[in-house]
Amino acid sequence: MEFPYAEKICRAVNPLDWDDMKMSDFREACREMAVFHCGHSPDIASLYGRYGFDPRSIRTEADLLRIPAVGVTAMKHFLLTSLPHEKAVLKLTSSGTKGQKTQIWFDQRSLDRVQAMMDGYFEQEGLVSGKPANYLVFNYDPDDAGDLGIAYTEKNQLRFAPVNRVFFAIKKNPSGQWVFQKEKALEYLRSYNEEKLPVRIFAMPAFLFEFLEFMRDQNAGPLAFPDNSWILTGGGWKAAEDKKVSRSQFRGMCAGQFGISEEFQRDGYGMAEHCAPYFECRRHRFHIAVYNRLIMRDPVTYKQVPDGQPGLLELLTPFNAMMPTLAILSTDYGRILPDKCDCGYNSPAFEILGRAGVSKHKGCAIAASEIVRR
């Protein structure tokens, strides 16, 4: 089956700026994807039938609220697919924690669509460059990580500027434990500082915060990386928040140590079950790209809550034909910000307020804090 509207919306130019045509394409993409999954996944057909939902009825933005969502918890226990298993060209897992893991599968066209979403996002944010860069990745080495989704994501982000050199700071030791190689990372950063090429630092906040403290303990003086250097973080703030460091303080620490201004430090949000990208704008607000929708739900009534009010986060994106991940109900709390962001984008902005059920859904931030303590 072809998905012309999904192909179109996932390749939207300037996805952080909405217009009527893009919004229409998104609705049509949701309609064609919902119809497909209903016809090819017995589980989704049963779910839709239970709620009396006809996927062909999707016409307006309000209709998107009626799409029955798959709970992220269900995806940690069941493998839901809508295409034959042999169509999968990439299989990832959600995180290397002691909790349940989600399997995320992609057929080739779905993988191409999610890559196109990243392309448009990074292009609009100015992260695409033809100039070589040095990379320091405070995350799992893909050679050791296997199918771990966050490691694939970090490696995938290396394609937006040519790689001069790259170092992954989280590697397995001979006994198979993940180890944070802070000393080696500092060696690389010092050599990068001498080369005067742009530097891109990708990190979980827990690892980067630990590294900043390590630099302080080593009396490693401030570095000064050139223009077009970036810091992109993602994976949760638990470890830094446990030490009572605010996000603005954290950005200030990074600016002081690396010479990268706060405007070029961006945090990311996402989950393996959803896959669509979210990064902060220059004003450090998360925006909803036009190929996504976020709905905040009352956890008791399941009704949409007004903008500005906290709710359980439901995420929509119509790229994946391999798995019925069109609408995912997460375990995160958030809110749509009622005021317009002054960064220049007209897309809605949101913030993440926390997570429900942490004990059952141990995520990347908790896994990172465990490694940091070793």
N, C-alpha and C positions, 0 to 999 in steps of 0.2 A: 504493500500500500504506500502511496505517496503522501507526503505531508507538506503541501506547498506553502501553507501559511506558517507552519512551524519553521520551515526553511527560511522564510522571509523575515519573521520577527527575530529569530536568533541571529540573523545577520544585519540587524538594524544599525544604521550609522548613528552615532551619538545617542546611545541607548539611555543615557541619563536625562535626556530632554524628550518629554512626551509630546505627542501631537495626536490629532483625531485619527489619522491613518494608522499610525503605529498601534494605538489602542484597539482599533478595529481588527487589525491583523492579529493582535494577541488573543482577542476573544475568539476569532475564527480558528486560531491554532489550538486553543483549549477545546473547542468543539470537535475538531477533527481528531485530536488525540484522545478525548474522552470516548468518542464513538468507537475508535479503534480498540481501546483497552476493554471496553464493555463487550465487544465482539470476540476478543481473543484471550481474555482472562476470566475464567469462571468465578474467581474470587471477586473481581471487580463487578462482574455482572450481578452476583449475589448481593454485594454491597449496595450497588445502585438500586436494585430491585427492592431491597429492604427499606430504602428511603423514598421509594417512588420517584426516582430521578431518571429522566430521559435525557441522555447527553445531547440529543439533537435539539434540545430546547435552549441551549446556550446562545444568547443573542446580545445581551446587555452586560454591563459591568455588574449590575445587581444579580444577574444569573450566576455569576462566578461564585457568589456566596453559597449557592445551593449544591455545588459539587461536593459529594461525600469524600472526605479526606481519609487517607490511610494513616493510622497512628504510627509514629516512629517506633514505638515499642513493638508493634506487630512485625515490623521489618527486621527487628533483631531476633525474631523467632521463626519467621517463615520467609522462604525465598519465593517472591512473587514475580512471575515473568509473563510477557505477552507475545514473545517470539520464541521459536525453537532454540534450545540451549546452544546448539551449534552455531547460531548466529552471533554469539557473544565474542567480541574481539578483545575486550578488556574486562577483567574482573578485579574489583578492589574490595577491601574491607574497611570498616569505619575507623577503628583505632586500635592500637595495641595495648589495651587496658585489660584488667582482670574481669571487667563486666562483659555483657553480651556484645557481640559484634554483628554489624550489618554487612551483608554482601551487596555490592552495587555492580551491576553488569551493564555493559554498553554494546550495542551493535555498532557497526562502522558509521552509519549515517547519524545516529544519535551522538556518538563521540564527536563527529565533525561539527554537529550543531553546538554542543557545549563548548568546544574549542572556539567556535566563531563568536559565541557570547563573550568569552574572555578577551578575544581580539578587539572587539568593539569597545569594551569597557576600558581596557588598557590604552587603546588609541586615544580615546576621548580624555583620559586622565593625563596624557603626556608621558606615559611609561614606555612607549614604543620608540626605540632608538636604533639607528644604524651604527652607532659608535660602540666599540668593544667596551665591556665592563668587567671588573673583577667582582666575584660573588663570594659572600660568606653566608652560609646557610646554617642557622642554629636549629637544625632539625635532623630527622633520621636520614642516614645515608641510604639512597635508593638501592645500592648494591647489597645492603644488609636487610632492607625493609620488606622486600618481596612485594606483596600486594597491598601494603598499607596505604590507604588513600591519601593521607596527609603528605606522605613522602612523594607520591606521584604528583600531587598538586605543586609542591615546592619545585620539583624538577621541571614541571611543565612551565613554570614561570621564568625559567632560564631562557626561553625562546624569544623574549621581547627585547633583548639587546644581546649582540654577539658575545659569547663567553670568551674572555681572555684566560682567566683562571677561576676555579671554583673549589671551595672546601666545604664539606659537610661535617659539622662539628659533633654530631651524635652518631657514634659508631658502636658496633658490638665488640666486646673483648673476647678473648679465646674461650671463655666459659659461656658465651652467648648472652651476656647482660649488656644492656645499652649503657654506654659511658659518655659523659659530656667531656670532650677534649678541649678544655679551656686554654691550656698552655699552647697547644698547637694552633688554636684559633687566634690567639694573640700574636703568634709569630706571623701568621698569614696577614692579619690586619696591618702589622707594622711594615711588612713588605709591600702591601697594597698602597700604603701611605707614601712610600718612596716612588712608586710607579706613576702616580698622578693620573691614573685613569679613573673614570667614575666607578663608584662602588655601590653595589646593591646588597643590602643586608636583609635576609628573610629569616624570621624568627618567631617562635612561640615567646610571648612576653616573659614567661618563667625563666627560660634559658637566657634571654637577653638581659634581664634584670640580674640574674646570677653572674653573668659575665661582666656587667658594669661594676658590681661589687668586687669581683675578682681583679679587675683593672685597678680599682682604688687600692685594694690590699697590696697589689704589686707595684704601686706608685707608678703605674703606666700613664704617662702624661697624655693630655688631650691630643687627638689626631685631627687632621684637617683634610677631609676628602673634597675633591673638586665639585663644581657644579654638575647637575644631572645625576647626583648620587641620591639614593633612596633607601628608606627603611620601611619594610612592609612586615607587619606583625599579624598573627592570627593563631587561634587555637585556645583562647580563653585566658582570663586575667587572674585566676584564683591565686596563684603563688605570689604575684606582686601585691594583690589586695590584702592577702594574709599579713603582709609586712607593712600595711597601712601606707602604701604608696599610691597616690592618685594617678590617673592617666596623664594629667597635665604635668605633674612632677616627673613622671617617667619620661615624657617627651623632652622635658627640659634637661634631664640627665643625659639622654641620648644626644641632644644638640651640643651639650657641653663637651662630651667625650669624643664625638665623631665629627663635629663641625657640620652636621646635616640639619638644616633649619626645620622647625616643626611643620612647616607647610609640606615638606617632602617626607614626612613620617605619616604613614597611614596604617590604621588597623583594619583587619578584615574579619568578616563574619561568614560562617557557612557551616554546612553539615553534609556528610557523605550522602545521606538519603535524598538530599535536594540538589546539591552540586552547583547550583547557580551562584555566581560571584556577587559579593557585597563588600565594598571597601569604603572607607571614609572619604569625604571630599576634603578640600583644603581647609574647611572650617570644622573638620573632625566630626562630621555627622554621616551616618550611613544613609545612602539613598537607595530607592527601589528602582532598578532599571526597568525599562518598558517591557522586557520579556519576562518579568516577574510580577507577582502581586503578593502582598502580605496582608493577612486578615488577623485582627486581634479578637480572640473569642473569650467570652465569659466561661470559665472552666466548669461552671455548674449548669448554666442554661444553654451553653454553646452559641448564644447569640453574639453578633458582632458588637463590640463595645465602641463608643465614640472615640474620635481622635483625641489624644491626650490622656486617655484612660488606659491602665494596664490590662493586659489580657494574655491568654495563651496563644502562642504564635502559630498560625497556619501559613504555609508557603505554597505558592502555585508557580509552576513553570512547565511549559509544554514541549520540552525537547526530547524526552526519552521514550522511544517506542519499545525498547527491550523490556523495561520494567514499568509498572503502573504508578509512577511517582509524580503524576500531574499535580495532585494536592496532597500535602503531607502535614499532619498535625504534630508539632514538635512538643518537647517538654520544656521549652524556653518561654519565659515571660518577657513581654516588651510592650512598646506603645508607639503608635504613629504620632509624630510631633505635629501639633496643630498649626504652628507658624511656618511660614515660608523661609527656607534657608537662604542666606544672603550670599552663597557661593556662586550663584549664577545659574544653577540647574533648576528646572521647574518640576523635577520629579519629587514625590513625597519623601520625607526623611523619617527615620525611625531610630529607636534606641533599644538595646537589650538590657533588661532589668535583672535577670537572674534565671535560674533553672529550677524546675520542679523535679522532685524524685532523684536528687543527686546520688543517693546511695545505690540506686538501681542502674543509673546511667552514668557511669564513670567516664568522663570524656578526656580529651587531649590535655586540658590544663591540669587535671589531677595526675594523669600519667607523667606529665612533665615534672610536676613537683616531686614525684617519687624518684625520678632519675636524678634531679638536682640534689636530693638528700644523700645520694650514694657517695 
